[in-house]
Every structure is written in structure tokens, then in C-alpha cells.
Amino acid sequence: MTVPLPGTFEQRSVEVGEVTINTVTAGSGPPVLFLHGYPQSHLIWHQVAPALATSYTVVLTDLRGYGDSSKPDSAPDHAPYSKRAMATDQHRVMHALGFDRYAVVGHDRGARVAHRLALDFPDAVLALAVLDIVPTSYAFSQVDATFGLGYYHWFFLAAGNGIPERLIGHDPEFWIRAHMTGRHHGGTALDEAAIDEYVRCFTDPRTIHASCEDYRAAASIDLEHDAADAADGRKLTCPTLLLWGAHGFVGRNYDVMSAWRDYATTIEGEPLPCDHYVPEEAPTETTSRLTSFLDKHVRRSEATSV
């Protein structure tokens, strides 16, 4: 596996229940878990993680179903690919590494997993950063023609009868490159070595199927979990940072801060000069903003607990 990460990063496979999670770590200091989005792997953080590893223990993982992590069988209710199942994996990874309390940073699908992780394990998550999303239930409640065209893949990937699997499997490299370049606007160019890795992973039919199950879960069981939270009045209680691409769909179509106010008690955030792939398109700005947020909320918490 060729990766655009320095040699100081250590790769390991961490067994957590029914799955094994591909995990890459580096640095020292307070732990921070980084979760990637679609159609990627932990490598989306390759321009951000090295800088943060100078002050923090960074933990980069592949979500279940993605990268080199396990691809468990699906189920009729899509529960194996619910954000709750994915979040539980990640909490177990951190526990296996010896971290009971940690910060979480997530982009895209990983941000949805991070959201669920902070809800289900509030005592573990010190601070949360979500990149370029609004909450899943909020997004579905706002669906219109603009959403359908801009986020068509939500519906395509969630389709049944093996349709997206068959079509993507016919030419996975075309799908990866077309999907990613269509959501890139200026900024830093996407790294070819990273894209090659994303393509490699999607040549495995199990990855294609698992990633579709991720989207099927989002349109079904995840919404059930979100509705239960809403009925119980559950919100994020940790400090939450919202970052989004000013030129992307989220930045153009939502009042991001307003969208999150019913889901979190303490939020801050701002747009960055990029499209959707925030850590790859605006790595300098992303690193700077994450550093200031983590220094404020994670190091302060660490100092208070001593």
C-alpha cells in the first residue's frame, strides 16, 4: 500500500468485535480521531495530520466498509452500516489504543459518524469538528430539486437491486475521478497518489457494496436513530466546530450555523475557500482552524483534569 504519509505514521489493524479497522497513528499528546468521507479513506487527512501530529496523537482510520477495514455482510435493515455501528467501531478503536477521552474530526460520511459518536459516547468525546455537512435528518427534511441534482448520489447509491454496485463496478476509476473532480473548486489540487489509493479500494466489489449500504442506512435506520434523539431532546453537548467549503453545495445552499443549532448546544464555525474536499483543497486553512479549536478545547480540558 503506497500512501502519501511520512514514515513517522504507523499502520496497524485493530480488531473491534466483528470487524477489523485499518488504523494509522502518529505523534504524541492528547488523542484526536480523524474520520474520512466518501469515496475515500484515511488518506484524505494526508496534508493535515502531519502538522497536527506535532502537538497531538493523531489516529486516522478507515471506516468499516471502506479502505482496508472489514466489509461485514449487510442486512435487510442496513444496521451493519448504520452510523451507530460505525461510531461504535471507532470508539472501540480508541479504547483499544488506550484512549478513554478524545477529540473527533470528521469529514463528509465521517462527520456523520463523528456526530453519532459524540451523541452515543458523550463522556468520551471532548470536542467535535464536522466538515462540510449539515445533519442528515436536516438535509433530508430540506430536499428539493436543487438537492436532488446537487446530491444525486445520495439517491443513486441508496438504490436497491444492486443497481449502483453494478454500474460503479463496471468502471470504478471513472466513478471515483468523475465524482471527486466534479466537487472540486480551486484550491490545492487533489493528490494523484491519494486518488490512486481511493481507486484501488473501489476496485474491490465489497467496498462498492459496503459504501452503498452506508447510504442506504442513512436513508433508513440512521433517520430512525435521529428521530429518537429528537424525541428525547438529545443534542451534542461537547464544543463543536463547523467548517465548510464556501464554494461547495453546503456553503451555497445552507445557513450552516443555523442548521446545526437544533442539534448542538455549543457551536462555532466558518467557511473555508474551497469546495467539498476541505482537508485536501484547503489543507493550510483546515490545519490552522483545527489547531486553534483543539488547543482551546482539548488542551484546556486536559489541563483542568490534571
Secondary structure as UniProt FT lines:
FT   TURN            7..8
FT   STRAND          10..16
FT   TURN            17..18
FT   STRAND          19..26
FT   STRAND          31..35
FT   TURN            38..39
FT   HELIX           42..45
FT   TURN            46..48
FT   HELIX           49..52
FT   TURN            53..55
FT   STRAND          57..61
FT   TURN            64..65
FT   TURN            67..68
FT   TURN            76..77
FT   HELIX           79..81
FT   HELIX           83..96
FT   TURN            97..98
FT   STRAND          102..107
FT   HELIX           109..120
FT   TURN            122..124
FT   STRAND          125..131
FT   HELIX           136..141
FT   HELIX           145..150
FT   HELIX           152..158
FT   TURN            161..162
FT   HELIX           163..170
FT   HELIX           172..181
FT   TURN            182..183
FT   HELIX           192..202
FT   HELIX           205..218
FT   TURN            219..220
FT   HELIX           221..232
FT   STRAND          240..245
FT   TURN            246..247
FT   HELIX           249..253
FT   HELIX           256..260
FT   TURN            261..263
FT   STRAND          267..272
FT   HELIX           278..281
FT   HELIX           283..305
//
